[in-house]
Every structure is written in structure tokens, then in C-alpha cells.
Amino acid sequence: MNLKVMEKSIFWALSACILCLALSCSKRPYKRPDTSPPAGTEKAKPEPLSTLPKEKPQPAKPQDPYIVKPVIQLKTPTLSETEKQEIMTKARLNAMKIILVNQETIETDAGSQAVDSCRDFFKSRLAATNYKVLPTSEIYKPGDENDLEGFFKRTGIPAVIFLDCKASQYDKFGNFYSYAAELNARAVKTVNGETIASKVLDVRGKRALSQLEAGNSAIEKAAEGAYDYISTELIRRSVSMVDVNLYIHKIKKAVDAYYIREQLEAKPGINYVSIERFEEEDSRVTMQINCRSDVRQFIGRYILDLKIGLSGNLVIKEEKENSIEAMFD
């Protein structure tokens, strides 16, 4: 009897404990599990679209080696008439001499007719850029083309332009003629026979009722096409620079060397004059003159016109292409 009572007491005691435990757990709030990553492993927040960096440009794809593209030939820049005139004026080439040797014909029903259309075009344009075009018939003689060096020594003319042109009938539409002109123009340096520039053209002119008028139209169009290139190269060669060494003996004072340099630099066509060496014991100074190639022939005259003060007057002992020997008398 006592054993059964004891079992019931234990049963109710255990039931009461379980009930109390259940009630105590139901009163605690629910807490979600922490799913955040460990410290130091946080991911960077994405930047807004407005601040995202732009994509880098992708490198160009290599060209297909089997695709061949034509090479573009750049045209040689030319000078306008205004630019040419400014260059010639600044360079002071008013005394630049040149002659035009032409042979121009127009083939007509009556035979070949000699004209000067191309020559007249070149002459008027060259005169506008301060070239001095001399009369050909009074200076140029048959055979001079084969001895240009002798022609230069005889006349002092530095350049000749040869113009060979022939205009022939191209077609006829009703009473209107159309002519085509073949022009071979070249500029040559007389001192050594070097070709400065050359141009060959074959062009058609405007239609006209007269054969001569149509032929002259073709020649003038050819002359216009050749002149720009020929004249541009002439001017470029005319303003090229050369160096001349100047040796002066019997100079008394170093300050006179500076006077010589200042006066020579003020002369037309001289870019600069530098004092390379002054030898006081030998009373000698060495200078270098940088000048335009066309002014080189006037350097000796420039030196003779110098006013140096106490050292006296300069005289030229010897003059070569790239050097001048001078001394005080």
C-alpha cells in the first residue's frame, strides 16, 4: 500500500516539474539566428550607377593580313600668290633675275602657229612676286642650254625656265573646236645645270570658234597648272640658307669683332653672324655667317662697306664658295 502511494507521489512531482519547465520556456522572446559573415569578410556595397567607372576602350582588332588597302599619297603643300609675294618681299629678292625660254606651237589647218601664251602667263605671275624677268632674245643664245655654266658666268642669271608646249586639235563639235595642250615645264639652276622643278601636263581647253583661240585656251590652262608648282619650288630654293666662314686678319681690338658682327647681321638676307674664335696674338678672328643662298654673292660687298672705327678699312684677300679671307689695310 505504501509503495503505490509513493509511486503516485513521484509521478505527480515529475509532472509538475515538466509543466513548470514548459511554462517558463514559453515566456522567452524568439531570437533569430545571426547569419552575418564573420568580421573582416564583409562584401563591398555596390556603387550607384552614376559613379561606376566607364568601361575601358577595347584594343583595335588586328587587320586581316589578306586585305590590302591602297596607300594614300599626301599632296605637296603649295603656296598661295599672297604667301609667295610676302616671302619674296621679306627675303628682299627684288633683284632676282630669271629668263623664260619657250617653244610653243598651235597646230591649225593652215599649219603650225608659234605663240607665247605660256610664256606670257609665267611672266605676268613671276613679275607679281618681284622676280625680274629679262628679255630672252637679248640674252639667251642658241646652244646655251648645253652650256648653262658658261651662260651663268656670262650673264649672272641664276635660273632659267624652259617651256615646251604643243596644242593640237582634240575634236570638233559643229563649228566649235576643242584643243589639248602638252606642256613640259622645268626650272634649271644655271650655275650647275641642276633641275629645280619640272612638270609635265596634258590638258584640254575651252571650246571656241577659232582654232587659235581654242589652242591658246588649252595652253593657258596647262600653264596655270604648271606655274604653281614651278614657282613654289623656285622660291623655296631661293630662300635656302648657307654658311660662309669669314676670316679677318690684322684686327686691333676685340670690340671691333662685335661691331663687324652687328653690322653684318643688319644686312638684308643674313640670318645671323657668330664669332667662333678670337686669336689675340695673331690678331685674327673667325666668324660664321648664315645667309640666304641668293645673298651669298653679296657678302663680299657687305664686308667692304663696313665701318669699323679705329681698325681701318677691310679688304678682301681671297673669296671662295664657302669662305672669305679679309684683312684690315
C-alpha positions as CSV (number, residue, x, y, z in Angstrom):
1,M,0.0,0.0,0.0
2,N,2.8,2.4,0.9
3,L,4.6,1.5,-2.4
4,K,1.7,2.5,-4.6
5,V,1.3,5.8,-2.7
6,M,5.0,6.5,-3.2
7,E,4.8,5.9,-7.0
8,K,1.8,8.2,-7.4
9,S,3.7,10.9,-5.5
10,I,6.7,10.6,-7.7
11,F,4.6,10.7,-10.8
12,W,2.8,13.9,-9.8
13,A,6.0,15.5,-8.8
14,L,7.6,14.8,-12.2
15,S,4.5,16.1,-14.0
16,A,4.6,19.3,-12.0
17,C,8.3,19.8,-12.9
18,I,7.7,19.3,-16.6
19,L,4.7,21.7,-16.6
20,C,6.7,24.4,-14.8
21,L,9.6,24.0,-17.3
22,A,7.2,24.3,-20.3
23,L,5.6,27.4,-18.9
24,S,9.0,29.1,-18.3
25,C,10.2,28.5,-21.9
26,S,7.0,29.9,-23.4
27,K,7.6,33.3,-21.8
28,R,11.1,34.0,-23.5
29,P,11.0,36.1,-26.8
30,Y,12.1,34.4,-30.1
31,K,15.5,35.4,-31.3
32,R,16.5,34.9,-35.0
33,P,19.8,33.2,-35.6
34,D,22.8,35.5,-36.6
35,T,23.6,34.9,-40.2
36,S,26.0,37.9,-40.8
37,P,29.5,36.9,-42.0
38,P,32.5,36.9,-39.7
39,A,34.3,40.2,-39.1
40,G,36.8,41.1,-41.9
41,T,34.9,39.2,-44.6
42,E,32.2,41.8,-45.3
43,K,31.5,42.4,-49.1
44,A,31.7,45.9,-50.5
45,K,28.4,47.6,-51.2
46,P,27.8,48.1,-55.0
47,E,28.3,51.7,-56.1
48,P,25.4,53.6,-57.6
49,L,25.2,53.5,-61.4
50,S,26.2,57.2,-61.7
51,T,29.6,56.7,-60.1
52,L,30.5,53.4,-61.8
53,P,33.7,53.8,-63.9
54,K,33.3,53.6,-67.7
55,E,34.4,50.6,-69.5
56,K,37.9,50.8,-70.9
57,P,38.1,51.0,-74.7
58,Q,38.8,47.7,-76.2
59,P,42.0,47.5,-78.4
60,A,41.5,47.5,-82.1
61,K,41.3,44.2,-83.7
62,P,44.3,43.3,-85.9
63,Q,43.7,43.9,-89.6
64,D,43.2,40.9,-91.8
65,P,46.6,40.3,-93.5
66,Y,44.9,39.3,-96.7
67,I,43.1,42.7,-97.1
68,V,45.3,45.1,-99.0
69,K,44.3,48.8,-98.8
70,P,45.8,51.5,-101.2
71,V,48.4,53.8,-99.7
72,I,47.2,57.4,-99.7
73,Q,49.8,59.8,-101.2
74,L,49.8,63.2,-99.5
75,K,49.9,66.1,-101.8
76,T,52.8,68.5,-101.5
77,P,51.6,71.8,-99.9
78,T,51.6,74.8,-102.2
79,L,51.9,78.5,-101.5
80,S,49.2,81.0,-102.5
81,E,50.1,84.0,-104.6
82,T,49.8,86.2,-101.5
83,E,52.2,84.0,-99.5
84,K,54.7,83.9,-102.3
85,Q,54.7,87.7,-102.5
86,E,55.1,88.0,-98.8
87,I,58.1,85.6,-98.8
88,M,59.7,87.4,-101.7
89,T,59.2,90.8,-100.1
90,K,60.6,89.7,-96.7
91,A,63.5,88.0,-98.4
92,R,64.2,91.1,-100.4
93,L,64.6,89.3,-103.7
94,N,63.7,92.3,-105.8
95,A,66.9,91.8,-107.8
96,M,66.3,88.1,-108.5
97,K,66.8,87.7,-112.2
98,I,65.3,84.9,-114.4
99,I,64.6,84.3,-118.1
100,L,61.9,82.2,-119.8
101,V,62.9,80.1,-122.8
102,N,59.8,78.9,-124.6
103,Q,58.8,77.0,-127.7
104,E,55.0,77.0,-128.2
105,T,53.0,76.0,-131.3
106,I,49.3,75.5,-132.2
107,E,48.5,73.1,-135.0
108,T,45.9,74.6,-137.3
109,D,44.6,73.8,-140.8
110,A,47.0,76.4,-142.1
111,G,50.0,74.8,-140.3
112,S,51.9,75.3,-137.1
113,Q,51.5,78.7,-135.5
114,A,54.1,80.0,-133.0
115,V,52.6,81.7,-129.9
116,D,53.8,83.0,-126.5
117,S,50.7,82.2,-124.4
118,C,52.5,80.1,-121.8
119,R,55.5,82.4,-121.6
120,D,53.2,85.5,-121.1
121,F,51.3,83.7,-118.3
122,F,54.5,82.8,-116.4
123,K,56.0,86.3,-117.0
124,S,53.0,88.1,-115.5
125,R,52.8,85.8,-112.5
126,L,56.5,85.9,-111.8
127,A,56.6,89.7,-112.0
128,A,53.8,89.9,-109.4
129,T,56.2,88.0,-107.0
130,N,59.0,90.5,-107.6
131,Y,61.1,88.4,-110.0
132,K,62.8,90.3,-112.7
133,V,62.0,88.5,-116.0
134,L,64.7,89.6,-118.5
135,P,64.1,89.6,-122.3
136,T,65.2,86.3,-123.6
137,S,66.1,87.3,-127.2
138,E,68.7,89.8,-126.0
139,I,70.5,87.4,-123.6
140,Y,69.8,83.7,-124.5
141,K,71.7,82.4,-127.5
142,P,71.3,79.1,-129.4
143,G,73.4,76.4,-127.7
144,D,73.3,78.0,-124.2
145,E,71.2,75.1,-122.9
146,N,74.2,72.8,-123.5
147,D,76.5,75.2,-121.6
148,L,74.5,76.6,-118.7
149,E,77.6,77.2,-116.6
150,G,79.1,79.3,-119.3
151,F,75.8,81.1,-119.6
152,F,75.8,81.9,-115.9
153,K,79.4,83.2,-116.0
154,R,78.5,85.4,-118.9
155,T,75.2,86.8,-117.6
156,G,75.0,86.1,-113.9
157,I,71.4,84.9,-114.3
158,P,70.9,82.1,-111.7
159,A,67.9,80.3,-113.2
160,V,66.2,79.5,-116.5
161,I,62.6,78.2,-117.0
162,F,62.2,76.1,-120.2
163,L,58.6,75.9,-121.6
164,D,57.9,73.4,-124.4
165,C,54.3,73.3,-125.4
166,K,52.3,72.0,-128.3
167,A,48.5,72.3,-128.8
168,S,46.7,70.0,-131.2
169,Q,43.0,69.7,-132.2
170,Y,41.2,67.2,-130.0
171,D,37.8,67.2,-131.7
172,K,35.2,69.5,-133.3
173,F,31.5,69.8,-132.3
174,G,29.7,71.7,-135.0
175,N,31.7,74.9,-135.6
176,F,33.4,74.7,-132.1
177,Y,36.9,73.5,-131.8
178,S,38.4,71.7,-128.8
179,Y,42.2,71.6,-128.3
180,A,44.5,69.7,-126.0
181,A,47.9,71.0,-124.9
182,E,51.0,69.1,-124.0
183,L,53.4,71.1,-121.7
184,N,56.8,70.2,-120.4
185,A,57.9,73.0,-118.0
186,R,61.2,72.8,-116.0
187,A,63.3,75.3,-114.0
188,V,67.1,74.8,-114.0
189,K,69.9,76.3,-112.0
190,T,72.5,77.7,-114.4
191,V,75.4,77.5,-112.1
192,N,75.5,73.7,-112.2
193,G,72.6,72.6,-114.5
194,E,70.6,71.2,-111.6
195,T,66.8,70.8,-112.3
196,I,65.0,72.7,-109.5
197,A,61.5,71.6,-110.6
198,S,59.7,70.0,-113.6
199,K,56.1,69.5,-114.5
200,V,54.5,67.6,-117.5
201,L,50.8,68.2,-118.3
202,D,48.3,67.2,-120.9
203,V,45.1,69.2,-120.6
204,R,42.1,70.3,-122.7
205,G,40.9,73.9,-123.0
206,K,37.6,75.5,-123.7
207,R,35.8,75.2,-127.0
208,A,36.0,78.1,-129.4
209,L,35.0,79.0,-132.9
210,S,38.6,79.8,-133.8
211,Q,41.4,77.2,-133.8
212,L,43.9,79.7,-132.4
213,E,41.5,80.7,-129.6
214,A,40.9,77.1,-128.7
215,G,44.6,76.3,-128.8
216,N,45.5,79.3,-126.6
217,S,42.9,78.3,-124.1
218,A,44.4,74.8,-123.7
219,I,48.0,76.3,-123.4
220,E,46.9,78.8,-120.8
221,K,45.2,76.1,-118.8
222,A,48.4,74.0,-118.9
223,A,50.5,77.0,-117.9
224,E,48.3,77.6,-114.9
225,G,48.6,74.0,-113.8
226,A,52.4,74.0,-114.0
227,Y,53.1,77.5,-112.7
228,D,52.1,76.9,-109.1
229,Y,54.5,74.0,-108.6
230,I,57.4,75.5,-110.5
231,S,57.2,78.9,-108.8
232,T,56.8,77.3,-105.3
233,E,60.0,75.3,-105.8
234,L,61.8,78.3,-107.1
235,I,61.0,80.3,-104.0
236,R,61.9,77.5,-101.7
237,R,65.3,77.1,-103.3
238,S,65.8,80.9,-103.4
239,V,65.4,81.2,-99.6
240,S,67.6,78.2,-98.7
241,M,70.3,79.0,-96.2
242,V,74.1,78.5,-96.5
243,D,77.0,79.0,-94.1
244,V,80.1,81.1,-95.0
245,N,83.3,81.2,-92.9
246,L,84.8,84.7,-92.6
247,Y,88.5,85.0,-91.5
248,I,89.7,88.6,-90.7
249,H,93.4,89.3,-90.1
250,K,95.1,92.3,-88.5
251,I,92.2,93.2,-86.3
252,K,93.4,95.5,-83.5
253,K,90.6,95.2,-80.9
254,A,88.2,92.5,-79.8
255,V,85.4,95.1,-79.7
256,D,85.8,95.6,-83.5
257,A,84.8,91.9,-84.0
258,Y,81.5,92.7,-82.2
259,Y,81.0,95.8,-84.4
260,I,81.5,93.6,-87.5
261,R,79.0,91.0,-86.3
262,E,76.3,93.6,-85.5
263,Q,76.7,95.4,-88.9
264,L,76.7,92.2,-90.9
265,E,73.6,90.9,-89.1
266,A,71.7,94.1,-90.1
267,K,72.3,93.4,-93.8
268,P,69.5,92.0,-96.0
269,G,69.4,88.3,-96.3
270,I,71.8,87.5,-93.4
271,N,70.2,85.3,-90.7
272,Y,73.0,85.5,-88.0
273,V,76.7,86.0,-87.6
274,S,78.6,84.2,-84.8
275,I,82.1,84.8,-83.5
276,E,83.8,81.4,-83.4
277,R,87.3,82.3,-82.3
278,F,89.4,85.3,-81.5
279,E,93.2,84.9,-81.6
280,E,94.7,88.0,-79.9
281,E,98.3,87.0,-80.5
282,D,97.7,86.6,-84.2
283,S,95.2,89.5,-84.4
284,R,92.8,87.2,-86.2
285,V,89.1,86.5,-85.7
286,T,87.0,83.6,-87.2
287,M,83.3,84.2,-87.8
288,Q,80.5,82.1,-89.4
289,I,77.8,83.9,-91.5
290,N,74.4,82.2,-92.0
291,C,72.7,83.7,-95.0
292,R,70.3,83.0,-97.9
293,S,71.9,81.2,-100.8
294,D,70.9,84.0,-103.2
295,V,72.6,86.6,-101.0
296,R,75.9,84.8,-100.8
297,Q,77.2,86.7,-103.9
298,F,76.8,90.0,-102.0
299,I,78.7,89.1,-98.8
300,G,82.0,90.5,-100.1
301,R,80.3,93.8,-100.9
302,Y,78.8,93.9,-97.5
303,I,82.2,93.4,-95.9
304,L,83.8,96.2,-97.9
305,D,81.0,98.6,-96.8
306,L,81.6,98.0,-93.1
307,K,82.6,100.9,-90.9
308,I,84.8,99.6,-88.1
309,G,86.3,102.7,-86.4
310,L,89.9,102.5,-85.3
311,S,90.9,99.3,-87.1
312,G,90.6,100.9,-90.5
313,N,89.1,99.6,-93.7
314,L,88.6,95.9,-94.7
315,V,89.9,94.5,-97.9
316,I,89.3,91.0,-99.3
317,K,92.3,88.8,-99.9
318,E,90.6,85.7,-101.2
319,E,87.0,84.6,-101.7
320,K,85.8,81.1,-102.2
321,E,82.4,79.5,-102.3
322,N,82.2,78.8,-98.5
323,S,84.9,81.1,-97.1
324,I,86.2,84.6,-97.3
325,E,89.7,85.9,-96.2
326,A,89.7,89.6,-95.3
327,M,92.2,91.9,-93.6
328,F,92.5,95.5,-92.3
329,D,94.7,97.7,-94.5
